[in-house]
Amino acid sequence: MDAHVDTLRPHVHTEAADIVRLQTILARRVLLIFALPLLVIAVLGAYAYRLSNRVQTLEVAQRNDEALRRINVVERIMQKYPTQAWAIHEYEEVAKEYPHPQVLVRLGALYYGDGRPEKALAVLDAAKARDPTYWEIYSTAAYMYLDQGRIEPAIAAGEHALTLNPWDAQTYNNLAWLYTTQAEVRDLAKAQAYISNAIDYTRGRDPNTLSTLETLLEAYAETGQIDRALETLEEALTRVGRYGTAPASLYRRLDALREQQASVWKE
């Protein structure tokens, strides 16, 4: 009996092993039947997602290119035929498809020139919401506030513009004018430094910067700081001379200041 049992045991083990192998084979086949399609679907889905993103990117780029071409056309026409209302309409249409901060800033400037300051500043706020680091938002706002006589917000916006773009000659000029002419914030030394930067960054060719320089010289003269006025003017002439010939009016101002200085010394 025992011998018979012993003879059966290898057969039992063999049958058990066969069953395990059969189960393994079936499990692999089931896995292939169900998992492989899922894998294919996942791969195709990922590809479709990347393709969709690529298509969207191309569409956005195409819309942006169209918007930029339209802007270029508008600006070229504006140079010859400054039709404000038409330009505003064109920029409004562009902003719907391409609300880039640069577009919004330009639209805000057009609104301001059209006598709509509140709407202009609202558009600048919209640009700020899209990109609070875009310096031209604050430079443009500083000009608008200055034009309205709102000194504190003009300085705040202008100084912030300079932290974002320390080569913004227009803002240096505008702030220099404020620091020269507004008694409550007068700082002639700071105005002088800002005018020097403006001259360098415009290569001495901006008449507005030279006009502000004249105003600064007058402020020095009015406060009896003739030596400082001469020093400022001589430095300005040196800077302007690096890029070309300085206007004759500055040399006339130089002669006048030297005469004032000489009369003070005589006294």
CYANA upper distance limits for C-alpha pairs under 8 A (distance plus 0.5 A):
  1 MET  CA      5 VAL  CA      6.81
  2 ASP  CA      6 ASP  CA      6.64
  3 ALA  CA      7 THR  CA      6.76
  4 HIS  CA      8 LEU  CA      6.96
  5 VAL  CA      9 ARG  CA      6.94
  6 ASP  CA     10 PRO  CA      8.19
  7 THR  CA     11 HIS  CA      8.12
  8 LEU  CA     12 VAL  CA      6.83
  9 ARG  CA     13 HIS  CA      6.79
 10 PRO  CA     14 THR  CA      6.54
 11 HIS  CA     15 GLU  CA      6.61
 12 VAL  CA     16 ALA  CA      6.69
 13 HIS  CA     17 ALA  CA      6.62
 14 THR  CA     18 ASP  CA      6.65
 15 GLU  CA     19 ILE  CA      6.71
 16 ALA  CA     20 VAL  CA      6.80
 17 ALA  CA     21 ARG  CA      6.65
 18 ASP  CA     22 LEU  CA      6.52
 19 ILE  CA     23 GLN  CA      6.62
 20 VAL  CA     24 THR  CA      6.66
 21 ARG  CA     25 ILE  CA      6.67
 22 LEU  CA     26 LEU  CA      6.64
 23 GLN  CA     27 ALA  CA      6.50
 24 THR  CA     28 ARG  CA      6.69
 25 ILE  CA     29 ARG  CA      6.73
 26 LEU  CA     30 VAL  CA      6.58
 27 ALA  CA     31 LEU  CA      6.53
 28 ARG  CA     32 LEU  CA      6.62
 29 ARG  CA     33 ILE  CA      6.52
 30 VAL  CA     34 PHE  CA      6.64
 30 VAL  CA     35 ALA  CA      8.46
 31 LEU  CA     35 ALA  CA      5.70
 31 LEU  CA     36 LEU  CA      7.74
 32 LEU  CA     36 LEU  CA      5.65
 33 ILE  CA     37 PRO  CA      7.68
 34 PHE  CA     38 LEU  CA      7.23
 35 ALA  CA     39 LEU  CA      6.61
 36 LEU  CA     40 VAL  CA      6.67
 37 PRO  CA     41 ILE  CA      6.54
 38 LEU  CA     42 ALA  CA      6.62
 39 LEU  CA     43 VAL  CA      6.70
 40 VAL  CA     44 LEU  CA      6.56
 41 ILE  CA     45 GLY  CA      6.35
 42 ALA  CA     46 ALA  CA      6.64
 43 VAL  CA     47 TYR  CA      6.75
 44 LEU  CA     48 ALA  CA      6.52
 45 GLY  CA     49 TYR  CA      6.58
 46 ALA  CA     50 ARG  CA      6.76
 47 TYR  CA     51 LEU  CA      6.52
 48 ALA  CA     52 SER  CA      6.44
 49 TYR  CA     53 ASN  CA      6.69
 50 ARG  CA     54 ARG  CA      6.59
 51 LEU  CA     55 VAL  CA      6.61
 52 SER  CA     56 GLN  CA      6.63
 53 ASN  CA     57 THR  CA      6.54
 54 ARG  CA     58 LEU  CA      6.65
 55 VAL  CA     59 GLU  CA      6.59
 56 GLN  CA     60 VAL  CA      6.60
 57 THR  CA     61 ALA  CA      6.57
 58 LEU  CA     62 GLN  CA      6.49
 59 GLU  CA     63 ARG  CA      6.65
 60 VAL  CA     64 ASN  CA      6.53
 61 ALA  CA     65 ASP  CA      6.56
 62 GLN  CA     66 GLU  CA      6.70
 63 ARG  CA     67 ALA  CA      6.58
 63 ARG  CA     97 GLU  CA      7.66
 63 ARG  CA     98 TYR  CA      7.96
 64 ASN  CA     68 LEU  CA      6.59
 64 ASN  CA     97 GLU  CA      8.43
 64 ASN  CA     98 TYR  CA      6.78
 65 ASP  CA     69 ARG  CA      6.66
 66 GLU  CA     70 ARG  CA      6.67
 67 ALA  CA     71 ILE  CA      6.67
 67 ALA  CA     94 VAL  CA      6.31
 67 ALA  CA     97 GLU  CA      8.07
 67 ALA  CA     98 TYR  CA      7.05
 68 LEU  CA     72 ASN  CA      6.68
 69 ARG  CA     73 VAL  CA      6.83
 70 ARG  CA     74 VAL  CA      6.75
 70 ARG  CA     94 VAL  CA      8.14
 71 ILE  CA     75 GLU  CA      6.64
 71 ILE  CA     91 TYR  CA      7.90
 71 ILE  CA     94 VAL  CA      8.19
 72 ASN  CA     76 ARG  CA      6.65
 73 VAL  CA     77 ILE  CA      6.72
 74 VAL  CA     78 MET  CA      6.52
 74 VAL  CA     87 ALA  CA      6.98
 74 VAL  CA     90 GLU  CA      7.80
 75 GLU  CA     79 GLN  CA      6.80
 76 ARG  CA     80 LYS  CA      7.53
 77 ILE  CA     81 TYR  CA      6.22
 77 ILE  CA     82 PRO  CA      7.79
 78 MET  CA     82 PRO  CA      4.90
 78 MET  CA     83 THR  CA      7.00
 78 MET  CA     87 ALA  CA      7.85
 83 THR  CA     87 ALA  CA      6.79
 84 GLN  CA     88 ILE  CA      6.66
 84 GLN  CA    110 LEU  CA      7.47
 84 GLN  CA    114 ASP  CA      7.45
 85 ALA  CA     89 HIS  CA      6.81
 85 ALA  CA    114 ASP  CA      8.36
 86 TRP  CA     90 GLU  CA      6.77
 87 ALA  CA     91 TYR  CA      6.65
 87 ALA  CA    110 LEU  CA      8.25
 88 ILE  CA     92 GLU  CA      6.53
 88 ILE  CA    107 LEU  CA      6.99
 88 ILE  CA    110 LEU  CA      6.79
 88 ILE  CA    111 TYR  CA      7.70
 89 HIS  CA     93 GLU  CA      6.83
 90 GLU  CA     94 VAL  CA      6.78
 91 TYR  CA     95 ALA  CA      6.45
 91 TYR  CA    103 VAL  CA      7.68
 91 TYR  CA    106 ARG  CA      8.49
 91 TYR  CA    107 LEU  CA      6.52
 92 GLU  CA     96 LYS  CA      7.02
 92 GLU  CA    107 LEU  CA      7.66
 93 GLU  CA     97 GLU  CA      7.69
 94 VAL  CA     98 TYR  CA      6.23
 94 VAL  CA     99 PRO  CA      7.87
 94 VAL  CA    103 VAL  CA      8.31
 95 ALA  CA     99 PRO  CA      4.85
 95 ALA  CA    100 HIS  CA      7.69
 95 ALA  CA    103 VAL  CA      6.96
 95 ALA  CA    104 LEU  CA      7.27
 98 TYR  CA    103 VAL  CA      8.18
 99 PRO  CA    103 VAL  CA      6.90
 99 PRO  CA    104 LEU  CA      6.97
100 HIS  CA    104 LEU  CA      6.86
100 HIS  CA    127 ALA  CA      7.82
100 HIS  CA    130 ARG  CA      8.20
101 PRO  CA    105 VAL  CA      6.49
101 PRO  CA    127 ALA  CA      5.08
101 PRO  CA    128 LYS  CA      7.77
101 PRO  CA    130 ARG  CA      7.21
101 PRO  CA    131 ASP  CA      7.22
101 PRO  CA    134 TYR  CA      7.75
101 PRO  CA    137 ILE  CA      8.19
102 GLN  CA    106 ARG  CA      6.81
102 GLN  CA    127 ALA  CA      8.31
102 GLN  CA    136 GLU  CA      8.18
103 VAL  CA    107 LEU  CA      6.68
104 LEU  CA    108 GLY  CA      6.53
104 LEU  CA    123 VAL  CA      6.63
104 LEU  CA    124 LEU  CA      7.12
104 LEU  CA    126 ALA  CA      8.09
104 LEU  CA    127 ALA  CA      6.30
105 VAL  CA    109 ALA  CA      6.74
105 VAL  CA    123 VAL  CA      7.59
105 VAL  CA    124 LEU  CA      6.36
105 VAL  CA    127 ALA  CA      7.31
105 VAL  CA    136 GLU  CA      7.77
105 VAL  CA    137 ILE  CA      6.58
105 VAL  CA    140 THR  CA      7.92
106 ARG  CA    110 LEU  CA      6.80
107 LEU  CA    111 TYR  CA      6.74
107 LEU  CA    120 ALA  CA      7.98
107 LEU  CA    123 VAL  CA      7.91
108 GLY  CA    112 TYR  CA      6.70
108 GLY  CA    119 LYS  CA      7.77
108 GLY  CA    120 ALA  CA      4.61
108 GLY  CA    121 LEU  CA      7.14
108 GLY  CA    122 ALA  CA      8.41
108 GLY  CA    123 VAL  CA      5.98
108 GLY  CA    124 LEU  CA      6.69
109 ALA  CA    113 GLY  CA      6.68
109 ALA  CA    120 ALA  CA      6.94
109 ALA  CA    140 THR  CA      7.90
110 LEU  CA    114 ASP  CA      6.64
110 LEU  CA    120 ALA  CA      8.17
111 TYR  CA    115 GLY  CA      7.03
111 TYR  CA    116 ARG  CA      5.75
111 TYR  CA    117 PRO  CA      7.19
111 TYR  CA    119 LYS  CA      7.16
111 TYR  CA    120 ALA  CA      5.62
112 TYR  CA    116 ARG  CA      5.56
112 TYR  CA    117 PRO  CA      5.28
112 TYR  CA    119 LYS  CA      8.22
112 TYR  CA    120 ALA  CA      5.86
112 TYR  CA    144 MET  CA      8.22
116 ARG  CA    120 ALA  CA      6.70
117 PRO  CA    121 LEU  CA      6.69
117 PRO  CA    144 MET  CA      8.25
118 GLU  CA    122 ALA  CA      6.70
119 LYS  CA    123 VAL  CA      6.75
120 ALA  CA    124 LEU  CA      6.96
121 LEU  CA    125 ASP  CA      6.77
121 LEU  CA    141 ALA  CA      7.55
122 ALA  CA    126 ALA  CA      6.89
123 VAL  CA    127 ALA  CA      6.80
124 LEU  CA    128 LYS  CA      6.64
124 LEU  CA    137 ILE  CA      6.50
124 LEU  CA    141 ALA  CA      7.88
125 ASP  CA    129 ALA  CA      6.74
126 ALA  CA    130 ARG  CA      7.09
127 ALA  CA    131 ASP  CA      6.80
127 ALA  CA    132 PRO  CA      8.03
127 ALA  CA    137 ILE  CA      7.55
128 LYS  CA    132 PRO  CA      4.95
128 LYS  CA    133 THR  CA      8.13
128 LYS  CA    134 TYR  CA      7.88
128 LYS  CA    137 ILE  CA      7.28
133 THR  CA    164 LEU  CA      7.34
134 TYR  CA    138 TYR  CA      8.36
134 TYR  CA    164 LEU  CA      7.94
135 TRP  CA    139 SER  CA      6.92
135 TRP  CA    160 HIS  CA      8.37
135 TRP  CA    161 ALA  CA      5.48
135 TRP  CA    162 LEU  CA      8.12
135 TRP  CA    164 LEU  CA      5.88
135 TRP  CA    165 ASN  CA      6.59
136 GLU  CA    140 THR  CA      6.40
136 GLU  CA    161 ALA  CA      7.41
137 ILE  CA    141 ALA  CA      6.69
137 ILE  CA    161 ALA  CA      8.28
138 TYR  CA    142 ALA  CA      6.47
138 TYR  CA    157 ALA  CA      5.48
138 TYR  CA    158 GLY  CA      6.65
138 TYR  CA    160 HIS  CA      7.25
138 TYR  CA    161 ALA  CA      5.60
139 SER  CA    143 TYR  CA      7.01
139 SER  CA    157 ALA  CA      7.14
139 SER  CA    158 GLY  CA      6.07
139 SER  CA    161 ALA  CA      5.88
139 SER  CA    168 ASP  CA      8.47
139 SER  CA    170 GLN  CA      8.30
139 SER  CA    171 THR  CA      6.45
140 THR  CA    144 MET  CA      6.88
141 ALA  CA    145 TYR  CA      6.60
141 ALA  CA    154 ALA  CA      7.60
141 ALA  CA    157 ALA  CA      6.90
141 ALA  CA    158 GLY  CA      8.28
142 ALA  CA    146 LEU  CA      6.51
142 ALA  CA    153 PRO  CA      7.65
142 ALA  CA    154 ALA  CA      4.77
142 ALA  CA    155 ILE  CA      7.22
142 ALA  CA    156 ALA  CA      8.22
142 ALA  CA    157 ALA  CA      5.60
142 ALA  CA    158 GLY  CA      5.56
142 ALA  CA    171 THR  CA      8.01
143 TYR  CA    147 ASP  CA      6.59
143 TYR  CA    154 ALA  CA      7.38
143 TYR  CA    171 THR  CA      8.23
143 TYR  CA    174 ASN  CA      7.58
144 MET  CA    148 GLN  CA      6.81
144 MET  CA    154 ALA  CA      8.12
145 TYR  CA    149 GLY  CA      6.71
145 TYR  CA    150 ARG  CA      5.51
145 TYR  CA    151 ILE  CA      7.36
145 TYR  CA    153 PRO  CA      6.94
145 TYR  CA    154 ALA  CA      5.37
146 LEU  CA    150 ARG  CA      6.21
146 LEU  CA    151 ILE  CA      6.57
146 LEU  CA    154 ALA  CA      5.88
146 LEU  CA    174 ASN  CA      8.34
146 LEU  CA    178 LEU  CA      8.50
150 ARG  CA    154 ALA  CA      6.65
151 ILE  CA    155 ILE  CA      6.73
151 ILE  CA    178 LEU  CA      8.12
152 GLU  CA    156 ALA  CA      6.69
153 PRO  CA    157 ALA  CA      6.44
154 ALA  CA    158 GLY  CA      6.43
155 ILE  CA    159 GLU  CA      6.37
155 ILE  CA    175 LEU  CA      7.15
156 ALA  CA    160 HIS  CA      6.68
157 ALA  CA    161 ALA  CA      6.66
158 GLY  CA    162 LEU  CA      6.92
158 GLY  CA    171 THR  CA      6.43
158 GLY  CA    172 TYR  CA      8.49
158 GLY  CA    175 LEU  CA      7.34
159 GLU  CA    163 THR  CA      7.02
160 HIS  CA    164 LEU  CA      7.07
161 ALA  CA    165 ASN  CA      6.53
161 ALA  CA    166 PRO  CA      8.27
161 ALA  CA    168 ASP  CA      8.20
161 ALA  CA    171 THR  CA      8.03
162 LEU  CA    166 PRO  CA      5.11
162 LEU  CA    167 TRP  CA      7.78
162 LEU  CA    168 ASP  CA      6.93
162 LEU  CA    171 THR  CA      7.82
162 LEU  CA    172 TYR  CA      8.32
167 TRP  CA    197 ASN  CA      8.38
167 TRP  CA    201 TYR  CA      6.98
168 ASP  CA    172 TYR  CA      6.96
168 ASP  CA    198 ALA  CA      8.25
168 ASP  CA    201 TYR  CA      8.16
169 ALA  CA    173 ASN  CA      6.69
169 ALA  CA    197 ASN  CA      7.43
169 ALA  CA    198 ALA  CA      4.98
169 ALA  CA    199 ILE  CA      8.18
169 ALA  CA    201 TYR  CA      6.22
169 ALA  CA    202 THR  CA      7.06
170 GLN  CA    174 ASN  CA      6.71
170 GLN  CA    198 ALA  CA      7.56
171 THR  CA    175 LEU  CA      6.50
172 TYR  CA    176 ALA  CA      6.49
172 TYR  CA    194 TYR  CA      5.59
172 TYR  CA    195 ILE  CA      7.03
172 TYR  CA    197 ASN  CA      7.46
172 TYR  CA    198 ALA  CA      6.20
173 ASN  CA    177 TRP  CA      6.75
173 ASN  CA    194 TYR  CA      7.15
173 ASN  CA    195 ILE  CA      6.48
173 ASN  CA    198 ALA  CA      6.44
173 ASN  CA    208 ASN  CA      8.06
173 ASN  CA    209 THR  CA      6.18
173 ASN  CA    212 THR  CA      7.35
174 ASN  CA    178 LEU  CA      6.92
175 LEU  CA    179 TYR  CA      6.58
175 LEU  CA    191 ALA  CA      7.68
175 LEU  CA    194 TYR  CA      7.98
176 ALA  CA    180 THR  CA      6.58
176 ALA  CA    190 LYS  CA      7.73
176 ALA  CA    191 ALA  CA      4.62
176 ALA  CA    192 GLN  CA      7.57
176 ALA  CA    194 TYR  CA      6.18
176 ALA  CA    195 ILE  CA      6.65
176 ALA  CA    212 THR  CA      7.69
177 TRP  CA    181 THR  CA      6.51
177 TRP  CA    191 ALA  CA      7.56
177 TRP  CA    212 THR  CA      6.27
177 TRP  CA    215 THR  CA      8.01
177 TRP  CA    216 LEU  CA      8.09
178 LEU  CA    182 GLN  CA      5.99
178 LEU  CA    185 VAL  CA      7.92
178 LEU  CA    186 ARG  CA      7.82
179 TYR  CA    183 ALA  CA      8.44
179 TYR  CA    185 VAL  CA      6.25
179 TYR  CA    186 ARG  CA      4.95
179 TYR  CA    187 ASP  CA      5.56
179 TYR  CA    188 LEU  CA      6.80
179 TYR  CA    190 LYS  CA      7.68
179 TYR  CA    191 ALA  CA      6.04
180 THR  CA    186 ARG  CA      6.00
180 THR  CA    187 ASP  CA      6.95
180 THR  CA    188 LEU  CA      6.18
180 THR  CA    191 ALA  CA      6.67
180 THR  CA    215 THR  CA      7.74
180 THR  CA    216 LEU  CA      6.30
180 THR  CA    219 ALA  CA      7.21
181 THR  CA    186 ARG  CA      7.22
181 THR  CA    215 THR  CA      8.31
181 THR  CA    219 ALA  CA      8.17
182 GLN  CA    186 ARG  CA      6.07
187 ASP  CA    191 ALA  CA      6.72
188 LEU  CA    192 GLN  CA      6.55
188 LEU  CA    216 LEU  CA      7.72
188 LEU  CA    219 ALA  CA      8.42
188 LEU  CA    220 TYR  CA      8.16
189 ALA  CA    193 ALA  CA      6.92
190 LYS  CA    194 TYR  CA      6.70
191 ALA  CA    195 ILE  CA      6.58
191 ALA  CA    216 LEU  CA      7.93
192 GLN  CA    196 SER  CA      6.75
192 GLN  CA    216 LEU  CA      7.87
192 GLN  CA    232 THR  CA      7.57
193 ALA  CA    197 ASN  CA      6.96
194 TYR  CA    198 ALA  CA      6.69
195 ILE  CA    199 ILE  CA      6.63
195 ILE  CA    209 THR  CA      7.38
195 ILE  CA    212 THR  CA      8.06
195 ILE  CA    213 LEU  CA      7.08
196 SER  CA    200 ASP  CA      6.83
196 SER  CA    236 ALA  CA      7.27
196 SER  CA    239 ARG  CA      8.28
197 ASN  CA    201 TYR  CA      6.61
198 ALA  CA    202 THR  CA      6.55
198 ALA  CA    204 GLY  CA      8.45
198 ALA  CA    209 THR  CA      7.06
199 ILE  CA    203 ARG  CA      6.23
199 ILE  CA    204 GLY  CA      5.19
199 ILE  CA    205 ARG  CA      8.12
199 ILE  CA    206 ASP  CA      8.12
199 ILE  CA    209 THR  CA      7.16
199 ILE  CA    210 LEU  CA      8.31
199 ILE  CA    236 ALA  CA      8.07
199 ILE  CA    239 ARG  CA      7.46
199 ILE  CA    240 VAL  CA      7.31
200 ASP  CA    204 GLY  CA      6.87
200 ASP  CA    239 ARG  CA      7.27
200 ASP  CA    240 VAL  CA      8.23
202 THR  CA    206 ASP  CA      6.53
203 ARG  CA    240 VAL  CA      7.23
203 ARG  CA    242 ARG  CA      8.37
203 ARG  CA    243 TYR  CA      6.18
204 GLY  CA    209 THR  CA      8.39
204 GLY  CA    210 LEU  CA      8.20
204 GLY  CA    239 ARG  CA      7.70
204 GLY  CA    240 VAL  CA      5.18
204 GLY  CA    241 GLY  CA      8.42
204 GLY  CA    243 TYR  CA      7.03
204 GLY  CA    244 GLY  CA      8.26
204 GLY  CA    246 ALA  CA      8.33
205 ARG  CA    240 VAL  CA      8.40
206 ASP  CA    210 LEU  CA      7.13
207 PRO  CA    211 SER  CA      6.53
208 ASN  CA    212 THR  CA      6.75
209 THR  CA    213 LEU  CA      6.74
210 LEU  CA    214 GLU  CA      6.83
211 SER  CA    215 THR  CA      6.94
212 THR  CA    216 LEU  CA      6.72
213 LEU  CA    217 LEU  CA      6.74
213 LEU  CA    233 LEU  CA      8.47
214 GLU  CA    218 GLU  CA      6.80
214 GLU  CA    250 LEU  CA      8.48
215 THR  CA    219 ALA  CA      6.79
216 LEU  CA    220 TYR  CA      6.83
216 LEU  CA    229 ALA  CA      8.42
217 LEU  CA    221 ALA  CA      6.69
217 LEU  CA    229 ALA  CA      5.71
217 LEU  CA    232 THR  CA      8.04
217 LEU  CA    233 LEU  CA      7.83
218 GLU  CA    222 GLU  CA      6.52
218 GLU  CA    229 ALA  CA      8.43
219 ALA  CA    223 THR  CA      6.85
220 TYR  CA    224 GLY  CA      6.84
220 TYR  CA    225 GLN  CA      5.41
220 TYR  CA    226 ILE  CA      6.87
220 TYR  CA    228 ARG  CA      7.25
220 TYR  CA    229 ALA  CA      5.93
221 ALA  CA    225 GLN  CA      5.94
221 ALA  CA    226 ILE  CA      5.76
221 ALA  CA    229 ALA  CA      6.98
225 GLN  CA    229 ALA  CA      6.73
226 ILE  CA    230 LEU  CA      6.67
226 ILE  CA    257 LEU  CA      7.27
226 ILE  CA    260 GLN  CA      7.77
226 ILE  CA    261 GLN  CA      6.65
227 ASP  CA    231 GLU  CA      6.63
227 ASP  CA    261 GLN  CA      7.57
228 ARG  CA    232 THR  CA      6.56
229 ALA  CA    233 LEU  CA      6.62
229 ALA  CA    257 LEU  CA      8.06
230 LEU  CA    234 GLU  CA      6.48
230 LEU  CA    254 LEU  CA      7.41
230 LEU  CA    257 LEU  CA      6.91
230 LEU  CA    258 ARG  CA      7.84
231 GLU  CA    235 GLU  CA      6.65
232 THR  CA    236 ALA  CA      6.61
233 LEU  CA    237 LEU  CA      6.58
233 LEU  CA    250 LEU  CA      8.25
233 LEU  CA    254 LEU  CA      7.40
234 GLU  CA    238 THR  CA      6.76
234 GLU  CA    254 LEU  CA      8.22
235 GLU  CA    239 ARG  CA      6.77
236 ALA  CA    240 VAL  CA      6.56
237 LEU  CA    241 GLY  CA      6.32
237 LEU  CA    246 ALA  CA      7.01
237 LEU  CA    250 LEU  CA      8.19
238 THR  CA    242 ARG  CA      7.08
239 ARG  CA    243 TYR  CA      8.04
240 VAL  CA    244 GLY  CA      6.93
240 VAL  CA    245 THR  CA      7.52
240 VAL  CA    246 ALA  CA      6.34
241 GLY  CA    245 THR  CA      6.04
241 GLY  CA    246 ALA  CA      6.56
246 ALA  CA    250 LEU  CA      7.50
246 ALA  CA    251 TYR  CA      8.42
247 PRO  CA    251 TYR  CA      7.75
248 ALA  CA    252 ARG  CA      6.84
249 SER  CA    253 ARG  CA      6.65
250 LEU  CA    254 LEU  CA      6.64
251 TYR  CA    255 ASP  CA      6.79
252 ARG  CA    256 ALA  CA      6.77
253 ARG  CA    257 LEU  CA      6.68
254 LEU  CA    258 ARG  CA      6.74
255 ASP  CA    259 GLU  CA      6.80
256 ALA  CA    260 GLN  CA      6.80
257 LEU  CA    261 GLN  CA      6.57
258 ARG  CA    262 ALA  CA      6.58
259 GLU  CA    263 SER  CA      6.73
260 GLN  CA    264 VAL  CA      6.75
261 GLN  CA    265 TRP  CA      6.80
262 ALA  CA    266 LYS  CA      6.82
263 SER  CA    267 GLU  CA      6.90
